[in-house]
């Protein structure tokens, strides 16, 4: 199981890395105030945040239900009807979104004091509908463990989006409306192709009684999905209210930089683990969750390394990409935001146990509690600390989220997780980051060398504290050599 997780997670990671790298192609456009004014970029950040808030709710937890019901041995009689039933419900919800958004766009734009926003909001409704429908075949690919095909589909959609942005924004000079048009073009085209492919391979079997079971399991997760984005992006709204769109723009850029960890590790890991973890628990119904325990350790070590690398490179990456030095204010925000994503990945390990146990209601309450805490801390700390207050509130809220899920998962499935590894890796990351702060006054070349050495030092400290034993490193090296020989033999 761990080998499958590593193999599929690696494919997802490479895909997400390419997605993030390709997304950086848009940075010169987004950060060019002649094409997209800073205020418009702030509105774009808010639209993206709104999508993250609404999509989990509008999806009704159907994709997670697809994983749960299609891997549950107790549901064998209904498993053939699960994919088409889930797709049917999602298509119905997408049509409702198109109707509601089209009819309310004018009223909503007037309420927001954004008179030119009505056509943008109508386009945005179409984008939401396409993402709702397209999410089902993507989840179906994950269920079948078709990681390469899933990654290819995502890369093609992103390529189409980037091309659309360059045309509508850089060539046609449509501003924010052009960016949203590109979002609709890419997501809509992707959904049409993916749904068509899914319908060719699944039975067209619809089960009304299965809808009730899916809704009972999925609706609490959908409600949790509303609160979860509050942890991700709710602080953008509060920053916009308490500090203005300019601060949102700086904070949004810091979130994009720290989001490399989310895409490279957290999302790629979750894409593979959500299915493989459920299958592992089904195959081992009693005793410790062995795969989850082992994954916790490796995730903590490698995740800490990525957190450090992102935090120490944020300043120079921003200086290279941004035309306005105001975005350099994002540099100190990257470490706390990255640590928050690290905790989110740990939460995914524990919540997988809860999904297998059908604990969707506890998951919902846990997420709602952490989301409310995040809002309260933001209201308290933003007036005092500004954007840093929002970043620190995010870390605390993610910690509470992961801690609550861990407490419940340990009651459901007692497992000895290596908490010492998490504590030491976090201490090493923070300590090395603090050592790198004086290098901000150094020349760029010297700073890059000095911070690069600190990133390498992390690996040495991991071995020194025996988070990885020397024998384990030897075994890992031998495993990599065997995999390389197998790949070469396959090519021959």
Residue pairs with C-beta under 8 A, 6 or more apart in sequence:
1 276
1 279
1 280
1 291
2 291
2 294
2 295
4 145
4 272
4 276
5 272
5 273
5 276
5 291
5 295
7 147
8 145
8 147
8 271
8 272
8 276
9 268
9 269
9 271
9 272
9 273
10 268
11 147
11 148
11 151
12 147
12 150
12 151
12 267
12 268
12 269
12 271
12 272
13 264
13 265
13 268
13 269
14 151
15 150
15 151
15 152
15 154
15 155
15 268
16 263
16 264
16 267
16 268
17 263
17 264
18 155
19 154
19 155
19 158
19 263
20 259
20 260
20 263
20 264
22 155
22 158
22 159
22 162
23 158
23 162
23 256
24 321
25 162
26 162
26 165
27 321
27 322
28 321
28 323
29 35
29 36
29 165
29 166
29 169
29 170
30 36
30 41
30 44
31 41
31 253
31 321
31 322
31 323
31 324
31 327
32 323
33 323
33 324
35 169
35 170
35 173
35 175
36 44
36 169
36 175
36 176
36 179
37 175
38 245
38 246
38 249
38 324
39 245
39 246
40 175
40 176
41 249
41 252
42 240
42 245
42 246
42 248
42 249
42 252
43 114
43 176
43 245
44 176
44 179
45 236
45 248
45 249
45 252
46 236
46 237
46 240
46 248
47 120
47 124
47 180
48 233
49 229
49 232
49 233
49 234
49 236
49 237
50 124
51 124
51 127
51 128
51 131
52 229
52 232
52 233
53 226
53 229
53 230
53 233
53 234
54 128
55 128
55 131
55 132
55 135
55 225
56 221
56 222
56 224
56 225
56 226
56 228
56 229
57 222
57 223
57 225
57 226
58 93
58 97
58 128
58 132
58 222
59 90
59 93
59 132
59 135
59 222
59 225
60 89
60 90
60 93
60 214
60 215
60 218
60 219
60 222
61 214
61 217
61 218
61 219
61 220
61 221
61 222
61 225
61 360
62 86
62 89
62 90
62 136
62 214
62 218
63 86
63 135
63 136
63 138
63 139
64 217
64 218
64 221
64 274
64 355
65 82
65 86
65 214
65 217
65 218
65 221
66 82
66 83
66 86
66 136
66 139
66 140
66 143
67 139
67 142
67 143
67 274
67 275
67 278
67 355
68 217
68 278
68 355
68 356
68 358
69 75
69 78
69 79
69 82
69 210
69 213
69 214
69 217
70 79
70 82
70 83
70 143
71 143
71 275
71 278
71 279
71 282
72 282
73 282
75 82
78 207
78 210
78 213
80 203
80 205
81 203
81 205
81 206
81 207
81 210
82 207
82 210
82 214
83 136
83 140
83 198
83 202
83 203
84 202
84 203
84 204
84 205
84 206
85 205
85 206
85 207
85 210
85 211
85 214
86 136
86 214
87 133
87 136
87 137
87 195
87 198
87 199
87 202
88 206
89 211
89 214
90 132
90 133
90 135
90 136
91 133
93 132
94 128
94 129
94 130
94 132
94 133
95 129
97 125
97 128
97 129
97 132
98 125
98 126
98 129
100 125
101 121
101 122
101 124
101 125
101 126
101 128
101 129
102 122
102 125
105 117
105 118
105 119
105 121
105 122
105 125
106 118
108 117
108 118
108 121
109 115
109 116
109 117
109 118
109 121
119 177
120 176
120 177
120 180
123 177
123 180
123 181
123 183
123 184
124 180
124 183
126 184
126 188
127 180
127 183
127 184
127 187
127 188
130 184
130 187
130 188
130 190
130 191
131 187
131 191
133 191
133 195
134 187
134 190
134 191
134 194
134 195
136 195
136 198
137 191
137 194
137 195
137 197
137 198
138 150
138 153
138 154
138 194
140 198
140 202
141 149
141 150
141 153
142 150
142 271
142 272
142 274
142 275
143 275
145 275
145 276
147 271
147 272
150 271
153 190
153 193
153 194
156 190
157 186
157 187
157 189
157 190
158 186
160 185
160 186
160 189
160 190
161 182
161 183
161 185
161 186
161 187
162 182
163 182
164 181
164 182
164 183
164 185
164 186
165 178
165 179
165 182
167 178
167 182
168 174
168 177
168 178
168 179
168 181
168 182
169 175
169 178
169 179
169 182
172 178
174 181
217 358
217 360
218 360
220 360
220 361
220 363
220 364
221 360
221 363
221 364
223 364
223 368
224 360
224 363
224 364
224 366
224 367
224 368
225 367
227 364
227 367
227 368
227 370
227 371
227 372
228 367
228 371
230 371
230 374
230 375
231 340
231 344
231 367
231 370
231 371
231 374
231 394
231 397
231 398
231 401
233 255
234 371
234 374
234 375
234 378
235 251
235 374
235 378
235 382
235 390
235 391
235 393
235 394
236 248
236 251
236 252
238 375
238 378
238 379
238 382
238 390
239 247
239 248
239 251
239 378
239 382
239 387
239 390
240 247
240 248
242 379
242 382
242 383
243 382
243 386
243 387
246 326
247 386
247 387
249 327
250 326
250 327
250 329
250 330
250 333
250 387
251 330
251 333
251 387
251 390
251 391
253 318
253 322
253 327
253 330
254 314
254 330
254 331
254 333
254 334
254 337
254 387
254 391
255 333
255 337
257 310
257 314
257 317
257 318
257 330
257 334
258 310
258 333
258 334
258 337
258 338
258 340
258 341
259 341
260 306
260 310
261 303
261 306
261 307
261 310
261 338
261 341
261 342
262 341
262 344
264 306
265 299
265 302
265 303
265 306
265 341
265 345
266 303
266 341
266 342
266 344
266 345
266 348
269 295
269 299
269 345
269 348
270 345
270 348
273 295
273 348
273 349
273 352
274 348
274 352
274 355
276 291
277 291
277 292
277 295
277 349
277 352
277 353
277 356
278 352
278 355
278 356
280 289
280 290
280 291
280 292
281 289
281 352
281 353
281 356
281 413
282 356
284 290
288 413
288 414
288 415
288 416
289 353
289 409
289 413
289 415
292 349
292 350
292 352
292 353
292 413
292 415
292 417
293 415
293 416
293 417
293 418
295 349
296 346
296 349
296 417
296 418
296 421
296 422
297 418
297 421
297 467
299 345
299 346
299 349
300 342
300 346
300 418
300 421
300 422
300 425
301 421
301 425
301 462
301 467
301 468
303 342
303 345
303 425
304 342
304 425
304 426
304 428
304 429
304 458
305 455
305 458
305 459
305 462
306 338
307 335
307 338
307 339
307 341
307 342
307 429
308 428
308 429
308 432
308 433
308 454
308 455
308 458
309 455
310 334
310 338
311 334
311 335
311 338
311 429
311 433
312 432
312 433
312 436
312 451
312 454
312 455
313 451
314 330
314 331
314 334
315 328
315 331
315 440
315 447
316 444
316 447
316 448
318 327
318 328
318 330
318 331
319 325
319 328
319 444
322 328
329 387
332 388
333 387
333 388
333 391
335 429
335 430
335 433
336 388
336 391
336 392
336 394
336 395
337 391
337 394
337 395
339 395
339 398
339 426
339 429
340 391
340 394
340 395
340 397
340 398
341 398
343 395
343 398
343 399
343 401
343 402
344 398
344 401
344 402
346 402
346 406
346 422
347 398
347 401
347 402
347 405
350 402
350 405
350 406
350 408
350 409
351 363
351 405
351 409
353 409
353 412
353 413
354 360
354 362
354 363
354 405
354 408
354 409
354 412
355 363
357 412
357 413
359 408
359 412
362 408
363 405
366 401
366 404
366 405
366 408
367 401
369 400
369 404
370 397
370 398
370 400
370 401
370 404
371 397
373 396
373 397
373 400
374 393
374 394
374 396
374 397
377 389
377 392
377 393
377 396
377 397
378 389
378 390
378 393
380 389
380 393
381 388
381 389
381 390
381 392
381 393
382 389
382 390
382 393
383 389
385 392
406 417
409 415
421 467
424 465
424 467
425 462
425 467
428 458
428 461
428 462
428 465
429 458
432 454
432 455
432 457
432 458
432 461
435 454
436 450
436 451
436 454
439 446
439 447
439 450
439 451
440 447
442 450
462 468
463 470
463 473
